[in-house]
Amino acid sequence: MAICGVALFLLAFRYLVFGTTASPLKASFIPLPEMSRLSEDPSMAKRPKSSASIASTAPLSSASSSVTDASVPSSSIDTITILGLGSLLSERSSRTTFPDLRNFRLGRVPGHRRVFGHPASIFFQRGIADMTSKEICSLCAELDADGGEGPGFVCSIFEVPNNGMMEDPDGTGMFVPSRAFLEREEEFDISLVPFEESDDCSSPVDAVGISGKKREGVLCLRSSDEAYITRWGNDRFEKHYGQYGIETIWGWSHDSGIRPCGPYLRHCVLAAEKMGKVCIDSFLDETFLADRKTTVRKYLEKHPEVMEKLPPPHLAVRYGG
């Protein structure tokens, strides 16, 4: 949860995260939730019973800037900087989703870790989730175990035109995310986080390393079941998760045994490989399973069949790296 992937964004971008016809989500600034660790309390695995309108969001706190609920000056959103942590590590895959993207390059998101720690509804809808083996997980980012002081992970960086992602519903010059912006990445906290890029963005990251310039970009961060229910309601939870036997999105404990969705993991590895050694090494060694200990490299050493099994024919291109 489309990067604790995916399942916190133009043709396919409208398909992914936004659209111009939906009404905007009107919300006031509420800081990003602190989401550095999954609760080990089994009670957290139970879905909250509360429900609220889509326009409301529970107040939570963090050091990052929440795009989900924050308004920003109009001068800052002519373009949106996207940070890719999974399938969007591939420029080809990114251009499929964002045909008008510009300045594709690599960088690093410090202070966060990339985790396969939550199920994505889209995997069940497409028939590639396996509840028996618990291969149901997508990617997200979360504050690392060092309280946001760790090295983070390599990401892709690119800009896209702000075609309907952010809207000014009141004509005040202060923009908020449109409702359609949130629809695709429904389970995430879509937030602005700091990133670093090389001094020479035109050079391969393998050659120049990652250092120097620091800015902010949009990234899919870990959220909570409470936030999902508050925004979308119980009926939507039942439709997207409950009917598949999923009682929680974000309440899985570290020892739950949930694993990456196979076709999605293979897709992300292939995407990272295409971007060179620095990118693939980061994905293998700086991406973790739900236990926050097992790296993707160690997992694939134990389960080489993940890379050997092809996705269903109708998803061959979508999940082909």
C-alpha positions in Angstrom: 0.0 0.0 0.0 2.0 1.1 -4.5 8.1 1.3 -1.5 7.1 -0.2 6.1 4.7 -0.4 -1.6 2.8 0.7 -3.4 -1.3 -0.6 -2.6 1.4 6.7 0.7 -0.7 10.4 -8.8 -2.3 12.4 -16.7 -3.5 9.4 -18.4 -2.1 6.6 -16.2 -1.4 9.0 -13.4 -5.1 9.7 -13.2 -5.5 6.0 -13.1 -2.9 5.8 -10.4 -3.7 8.6 -8.0 -5.7 11.5 -9.5 -8.2 12.9 -11.9 -9.6 16.2 -12.8 -13.3 15.5 -12.6 -13.6 14.5 -8.9 -14.5 17.1 -6.3 -11.6 18.2 -4.2 -11.1 17.0 -0.6 -11.4 20.0 1.6 -9.2 19.6 4.7 -7.1 21.7 7.0 -3.5 21.0 7.9 -3.0 18.1 10.2 0.6 16.8 10.6 1.7 13.4 9.4 1.3 10.5 11.8 4.2 9.0 13.5 4.4 5.6 11.9 7.9 4.2 12.6 6.8 0.9 14.0 3.9 -1.6 13.8 2.2 -2.3 17.1 3.0 -5.7 18.6 -0.3 -5.6 20.5 -2.6 -8.3 18.9 -5.6 -6.0 19.5 -4.2 -3.7 16.8 -5.1 -6.4 14.3 -8.7 -5.7 14.8 -10.5 -3.3 12.4 -11.8 -0.1 14.0 -15.6 0.2 14.2 -15.8 3.9 13.8 -16.9 5.7 10.6 -16.7 9.3 9.4 -17.1 11.4 6.3 -14.4 11.2 3.7 -13.5 14.9 4.3 -12.4 14.3 7.8 -9.0 13.0 9.0 -7.9 12.1 12.5 -5.2 14.4 14.0 -1.8 12.7 14.3 1.7 14.0 14.7 5.1 13.7 12.9 8.0 15.6 11.6 7.1 15.1 7.9 4.7 17.4 6.0 1.4 15.7 5.2 0.2 16.3 1.7 -3.0 14.4 2.5 -4.4 17.1 4.7 -2.1 20.1 4.2 -2.8 23.1 2.0 0.2 24.7 0.2 0.7 27.9 -1.7 -0.2 27.9 -5.4 3.3 29.0 -6.4 4.7 25.7 -5.2 2.6 23.3 -7.2 3.1 24.0 -10.9 4.8 20.6 -10.9 4.8 17.8 -8.4 7.9 15.9 -7.5 7.2 12.2 -7.2 9.4 9.7 -5.2 9.2 6.1 -6.4 10.0 3.3 -4.1 8.9 0.1 -5.9 7.7 -0.3 -9.5 8.4 3.4 -10.2 12.1 2.7 -9.9 11.9 1.8 -13.6 11.8 4.8 -15.9 9.9 2.7 -18.5 7.3 1.7 -15.9 7.1 5.2 -14.6 6.4 6.6 -18.1 3.7 4.1 -18.5 2.1 5.6 -15.4 3.2 9.2 -15.9 3.7 9.8 -19.7 4.5 13.5 -19.1 7.1 13.0 -16.5 10.3 15.0 -16.7 13.9 14.7 -15.3 13.9 11.1 -14.2 16.8 10.4 -11.9 17.8 8.5 -8.7 18.1 9.9 -5.2 17.8 8.8 -1.6 15.1 9.2 1.0 17.0 9.5 4.3 15.5 8.6 7.7 12.9 6.1 6.3 12.8 2.4 5.5 11.0 0.6 2.8 8.7 -2.2 4.0 6.5 -5.0 2.7 4.2 -4.6 5.7 0.6 -4.3 4.5 -1.9 -6.0 2.1 -3.0 -4.2 -1.0 -6.6 -4.5 -2.1 -5.5 -4.3 -5.8 -3.6 -7.6 -5.5 -6.8 -9.4 -4.4 -8.8 -7.7 -7.1 -6.3 -8.8 -9.7 -6.1 -12.3 -8.4 -2.4 -12.3 -7.5 -2.6 -12.3 -3.7 -2.2 -15.6 -2.0 -3.8 -15.8 1.5 -2.6 -19.4 2.0 1.0 -18.5 1.9 0.4 -14.9 3.1 2.0 -13.4 0.0 -0.2 -10.4 0.1 2.0 -7.4 0.8 2.7 -4.2 -1.0 5.4 -1.5 -0.2 5.3 1.6 1.9 7.8 3.8 3.6 8.0 4.6 7.3 10.3 6.3 9.7 13.2 4.1 10.4 14.1 2.5 13.7 16.7 5.3 14.4 13.9 7.8 14.6 14.5 9.3 11.2 18.3 9.4 11.4 19.2 6.4 9.3 20.5 6.3 5.7 17.1 5.5 4.2 16.9 4.0 0.7 17.5 4.8 -3.0 14.4 6.0 -4.8 13.5 7.4 -8.2 12.7 11.1 -8.6 10.8 12.9 -11.3 8.4 15.8 -11.9 4.9 15.7 -13.3 2.6 18.6 -14.2 0.0 19.4 -11.6 -2.9 18.4 -13.7 -5.6 18.1 -11.1 -3.5 16.6 -8.3 -3.9 19.7 -6.2 -6.9 22.0 -6.4 -7.9 25.4 -5.0 -11.6 24.8 -4.2 -12.1 28.1 -2.4 -10.1 30.3 -4.8 -7.9 31.5 -2.0 -4.6 30.4 -3.6 -4.2 27.6 -1.1 -4.3 24.2 -2.7 -5.4 20.9 -1.2 -5.2 17.4 -2.7 -8.2 16.5 -4.8 -10.3 13.6 -3.7 -9.2 11.7 -6.9 -5.6 12.2 -5.8 -6.3 10.0 -2.8 -8.5 7.4 -4.5 -5.8 5.3 -6.1 -3.4 5.3 -3.2 -6.3 5.0 -0.8 -4.6 3.3 2.2 -1.5 5.5 2.4 -0.6 8.8 4.0 0.5 10.8 0.9 3.2 13.0 2.3 6.0 15.4 1.5 9.3 14.0 2.7 12.9 15.3 2.3 15.1 13.6 -0.4 18.6 13.9 -1.6 19.8 13.8 -5.2 23.2 13.9 -6.9 24.9 17.2 -7.7 24.7 16.2 -11.4 21.2 14.8 -12.0 22.2 14.0 -15.6 24.8 11.5 -14.5 24.1 7.9 -13.4 23.9 7.6 -9.7 26.4 4.8 -9.8 29.0 7.3 -11.1 28.4 10.3 -8.9 26.8 8.9 -5.8 24.0 10.6 -3.9 24.7 13.8 -2.0 24.2 17.5 -2.0 20.8 18.9 -3.0 17.9 18.4 -0.6 14.3 19.0 -1.5 10.9 17.5 -0.7 8.9 15.1 -2.8 5.6 13.1 -2.6 5.9 9.6 -1.1 3.5 6.9 0.0 3.9 6.5 3.8 2.4 4.1 6.3 -0.9 5.1 7.7 -3.4 3.5 10.1 -6.7 1.6 10.0 -8.3 4.4 11.9 -7.3 6.9 9.3 -8.6 4.7 6.5 -12.0 4.2 8.1 -12.2 7.9 9.0 -11.6 8.9 5.4 -13.4 6.3 3.5 -15.9 4.5 5.8 -16.6 1.0 6.9 -18.4 0.0 3.7 -15.4 0.7 1.6 -13.2 -1.2 3.9 -15.5 -4.2 3.6 -15.5 -3.9 -0.2 -11.8 -3.6 -0.6 -10.5 -5.7 2.2 -13.2 -7.4 4.4 -14.6 -9.5 1.6 -11.2 -11.0 1.0 -10.8 -12.0 4.7 -8.6 -9.1 5.6 -9.5 -7.6 9.0 -6.7 -5.0 9.1 -4.5 -3.0 6.7 -1.9 -1.6 9.0 -2.3 -3.7 12.2 -0.1 -6.6 11.3 2.4 -7.5 14.0 6.1 -8.0 13.2 5.7 -11.8 13.7 2.6 -12.1 11.6 4.4 -13.9 8.8 2.9 -11.8 6.0 5.1 -11.8 2.9 5.5 -9.8 -0.3 3.0 -10.4 -3.1 5.1 -12.6 -5.5 4.4 -11.0 -8.9 4.7 -7.5 -7.4 8.0 -8.2 -5.7 9.4 -9.7 -8.9 8.2 -6.6 -10.8 10.0 -4.3 -8.3 13.2 -6.3 -8.5 13.3 -6.2 -12.3 12.6 -2.4 -12.2 15.4 -1.8 -9.7 17.8 -3.9 -11.8 17.2 -1.7 -14.8 18.4 1.3 -12.9 21.9 -0.1 -12.1 23.9 -1.5 -9.2 23.2 1.3 -6.6 19.5 1.0 -7.1 19.2 -2.8 -7.1 21.6 -3.1 -4.1 19.5 -0.7 -2.2 16.3 -2.5 -3.1 17.7 -5.8 -2.0 19.4 -4.6 1.2 17.4 -1.6 2.3 13.9 -3.1 1.8 12.4 -5.2 4.6 9.7 -7.7 5.2 7.1 -7.1 7.9 9.5 -8.3 10.6 11.7 -5.3 9.9 14.7 -7.7 10.0 14.6 -9.8 6.9 15.9 -8.0 3.8 14.6 -8.7 0.3 18.0 -10.2 -0.6 17.7 -12.8 2.2 14.1 -13.5 1.4 14.9 -14.2 -2.3 17.8 -16.4 -1.3 15.3 -18.5 0.6 12.5 -18.2 -2.0 14.1 -18.1 -5.5 10.9 -19.3 -7.0 9.5 -15.7 -6.7 11.8 -14.6 -9.5 11.2 -17.7 -11.6 7.4 -17.6 -11.6 5.9 -15.4 -14.4 2.8 -13.2 -13.7 -0.5 -14.2 -15.3 -0.4 -13.5 -19.1 -2.9 -10.6 -18.9 -0.6 -8.9 -16.3 2.7 -9.7 -18.0 3.4 -6.1 -19.1 2.0 -4.4 -16.0 4.2 -6.7 -13.8 7.1 -7.1 -16.1 9.5 -4.6 -14.6 
